[in-house]
Amino acid sequence: MHEKNLPALMRIQLASLSDGTHAYRFDAVPSDLSLPEQFRAPVTVDVALEKSGSQIVVRAAVRCGGSFVCDRCLREFAQDLSASYHMVYVREAAEAERFDPAEVQVLSPALAAIDLAEDVRQTLLLSVPLKLLCAEECRGLCPTCGANRNAARCDCREDEPDSRWEQLKNWKSDSLRH
């Protein structure tokens, strides 16, 4: 059902699952989910499962902490990550057509358990921000001397033009005249 061969950490047995709402909590270490080494804190998953006939709806809240490098100042910092997802499991392919294909899985009749590990892994990987910042107000590095502007003040002038852009400025001026 999933591409990765992860340990059976987050399995929900289907055989004895009665209709109704069920709650589960799973804990794992990041390496058990094949997460990169930036993920350092334990992974916690709170699951609300609702079974109704041949349909199972899973809502999961996922939490983990990591150590990342700031895109502005290159300083390592800790950040807590949290995300959620939901998945609908159905027994028949015709029933799956009613749902978003990214949020539905068709269960094989022979399947004895639902394994959430790969979905949790992917959810955590997608929860990492595209722009990693140690703080929203991070001032970054000085482009001239490389000093970390959060820790020290440098004497570089920010209004000095960068000579690498001169030819582009000249080209723009020439194109406006013609």
C-alpha positions in Angstrom: 0.0 0.0 0.0 2.9 2.4 0.7 6.2 2.8 -1.1 8.6 2.7 1.9 9.1 -0.3 4.1 8.6 1.4 7.5 8.3 -0.5 10.8 4.8 -1.4 11.9 4.6 1.5 14.4 1.3 3.1 13.5 -1.0 0.3 12.5 -4.7 0.2 13.3 -6.2 -3.3 13.2 -9.4 -3.5 11.2 -10.7 -7.0 12.1 -12.1 -6.0 15.5 -12.9 -2.3 14.7 -16.5 -1.5 15.5 -18.5 1.3 13.9 -18.2 4.6 15.7 -15.4 7.0 16.7 -12.0 5.8 18.0 -9.0 7.7 19.3 -5.4 6.6 19.0 -2.0 8.1 19.9 1.2 6.9 18.4 4.8 7.9 19.3 7.9 7.3 17.4 11.4 8.5 16.9 12.1 10.2 13.6 14.5 7.6 12.4 11.8 4.9 12.7 9.9 6.9 10.0 13.0 7.4 7.8 12.9 11.1 8.4 16.1 13.1 7.7 18.4 13.9 10.6 17.0 17.5 10.9 14.0 15.9 12.6 15.2 15.4 16.2 12.3 15.4 18.6 9.9 12.5 19.0 7.0 12.2 16.6 3.5 12.3 18.2 0.4 11.5 16.2 -3.1 11.9 17.6 -5.7 10.1 15.4 -9.4 10.4 15.4 -10.9 7.5 13.4 -14.5 7.2 12.4 -15.8 3.9 11.0 -19.2 3.8 9.4 -20.0 0.7 7.4 -17.4 0.1 4.7 -15.9 3.6 5.1 -13.2 4.7 7.5 -12.2 8.4 8.0 -8.9 9.1 9.6 -8.0 12.6 10.9 -4.5 12.9 12.2 -2.6 15.7 14.0 1.2 15.2 13.7 3.9 16.9 15.8 7.6 16.8 15.8 10.6 19.1 16.4 13.6 19.7 14.2 16.8 21.6 13.9 17.1 23.7 10.8 19.5 26.3 9.3 18.1 29.8 8.8 18.0 30.9 5.2 19.0 34.5 6.1 21.7 34.2 8.8 22.8 30.6 8.4 22.4 30.0 12.2 21.0 26.7 13.3 17.7 26.9 15.2 15.1 24.6 16.7 11.5 24.7 15.3 8.4 22.7 16.3 6.4 21.4 13.4 2.8 20.5 13.4 0.5 19.5 10.6 -2.7 17.5 10.1 -4.2 15.4 7.3 -7.2 13.3 6.7 -7.7 10.2 4.7 -10.8 8.3 3.7 -10.5 4.5 3.3 -13.1 2.6 1.4 -13.6 -1.0 0.3 -14.8 -0.5 -3.2 -13.2 1.6 -6.1 -16.6 2.9 -7.1 -17.1 4.4 -3.7 -13.7 6.2 -4.0 -14.8 8.2 -7.0 -16.9 10.5 -4.6 -13.7 11.8 -2.9 -10.6 13.7 -3.9 -8.1 11.1 -5.2 -5.4 12.5 -2.9 -7.6 11.9 0.1 -8.9 8.4 -0.5 -7.5 4.9 -0.6 -9.2 1.7 -1.6 -8.6 -1.1 0.9 -8.0 -4.6 -0.2 -10.5 -7.1 1.3 -7.5 -9.1 2.6 -6.0 -6.1 4.4 -5.9 -6.6 8.2 -4.6 -3.2 9.2 -4.2 0.4 8.1 -0.6 1.6 8.4 -0.3 5.4 8.9 3.5 5.6 9.0 4.1 6.7 5.4 1.3 9.3 5.5 2.7 10.7 8.7 6.2 10.8 7.2 5.1 12.6 4.1 3.0 15.1 6.2 6.0 16.0 8.3 8.2 16.4 5.3 5.6 18.7 3.7 5.2 20.7 7.0 8.8 22.1 6.8 8.5 25.7 5.6 10.0 26.6 2.2 11.6 29.6 3.8 13.4 28.6 7.0 13.8 31.6 9.4 15.2 31.6 12.9 12.9 34.6 13.5 10.6 36.6 11.3 12.6 39.7 12.1 16.0 38.0 11.2 18.3 40.6 9.6 20.5 38.0 7.8 24.1 38.4 6.7 25.7 41.6 5.4 26.1 41.1 1.6 29.4 43.0 1.7 31.4 41.6 4.7 29.2 38.6 5.7 28.7 39.6 9.3 25.6 38.2 11.0 23.5 41.4 11.4 21.6 39.8 14.3 24.7 39.5 16.4 26.9 42.4 15.3 26.8 45.7 13.5 29.1 46.3 10.6 30.2 49.5 9.0 29.3 48.6 5.4 27.2 51.0 3.5 24.0 49.6 2.1 23.5 52.3 -0.4 26.6 51.6 -2.4 25.6 50.4 -5.9 26.7 46.9 -6.9 28.8 47.3 -10.0 27.6 44.0 -11.3 24.3 45.6 -12.2 25.7 48.6 -14.1 25.4 47.0 -17.6 21.8 46.0 -16.9 21.0 49.6 -15.8 22.6 51.0 -18.9 20.7 48.5 -21.1 17.4 49.6 -19.4 18.2 53.3 -20.0 19.0 52.6 -23.6 15.9 50.6 -24.3 13.7 53.3 -22.8 15.2 55.9 -25.2 14.4 53.9 -28.3 
